[in-house]
Amino acid sequence: MNLALAGLVIGLAGCLSHPPPPAAPYHGVGNAVQWHLIIDDKHVTFIPAGQQPIRQPRPTPIVGVAGDIYQTPRINVNIVHAQCAAGGRTYPDRVQVSVDGVQNEGCGGL
């Protein structure tokens, strides 16, 4: 196989795969209600405004076509790769976080 063909095959293989989960640490923020989300190599941490952080071990993400899902006993995160605006900034992702059954909407990725 010549180098040009090998490069084409490698390039096409990259187009067909799903994007990898966000690089750690990943940050999310609340839209209407203030909160912060941090996903690093070891933990998923949800920080509600004025309250103690809730931290869970980081599970292996479920990587889908639209984004990534992290499911822990207390925190469930759904990251959708679609533009989102909050606080005068534009983020690359929409973020839904459920903590102990309470839904939170926000943005993330920067």
Buried (B, 14 or more C-beta within 10 A) or exposed (E): EEEEEEEEEEEEEEEEEEEEBBEEEBBBBBBEEBBBBBBEEEBBBBBBEEEEEBBBEBBEBEBBEEBBBBBBEEBBBBBBBEEBEBEEEEBBBBBBBBBEEEEBBBBBBE
